[in-house]
Amino acid sequence: MTEQLLHLTEKSLWDAARCVGTYEMSTRGRTLTEEGFIHCSLPHQLPSVARALYGPDPGGLVVLVIDGERLGSPVRFEAVKPGGEEFPHIYGPIPVDAVVEVRPFSEHAAREEGGTP
C-alpha cells in the first residue's frame, strides 16, 4: 500500500462494527448498501472531508487507517465531477482486521500529517 486509506467516522459506529466483524457505513448517515461503496480519503484530503461532512468543530470522531491489502474488496479512485480530485472508494465492507490503526480525529494533526496549510 503506497498511501494510507483513511475513513472518518463516529467512534460509536466503529465500536459497533468491532462487535460484528465488519464496518459498513459509507459516509455520515449513509450505509454501504445505500451508497454502493465506502467513502475514504488520502491523508491530504482528510481535513477538507471532515469540514464538509461534520462542520468546523468535528469532535468525537476517529480515523480508521485501512490496509488495502487486507480488504478483499476493490478500491477505486474516482472523482465526484469529471476532471475533479479523485477519492478512494471501497466497494465492499471493511473487515475489522483490515483496520490497522484507529486514531482520534484532530483537524490540526490531520493538517500536519496531510501537508495542507
Secondary structure as GFF3:
##gff-version 3
##sequence-region A 1 117
A	DSSP	beta_strand	5	10	.	.	.	ID=ss1
A	DSSP	alpha_helix	11	20	.	.	.	ID=ss2
A	DSSP	beta_strand	22	23	.	.	.	ID=ss3
A	DSSP	beta_strand	25	27	.	.	.	ID=ss4
A	DSSP	beta_strand	30	31	.	.	.	ID=ss5
A	DSSP	alpha_helix	32	35	.	.	.	ID=ss6
A	DSSP	beta_strand	38	39	.	.	.	ID=ss7
A	DSSP	three_ten_helix	43	45	.	.	.	ID=ss8
A	DSSP	alpha_helix	46	54	.	.	.	ID=ss9
A	DSSP	beta_strand	61	66	.	.	.	ID=ss10
A	DSSP	three_ten_helix	68	70	.	.	.	ID=ss11
A	DSSP	beta_strand	75	79	.	.	.	ID=ss12
A	DSSP	beta_strand	86	90	.	.	.	ID=ss13
A	DSSP	beta_strand	94	95	.	.	.	ID=ss14
A	DSSP	three_ten_helix	96	98	.	.	.	ID=ss15
A	DSSP	beta_strand	99	104	.	.	.	ID=ss16
A	DSSP	alpha_helix	107	114	.	.	.	ID=ss17
###
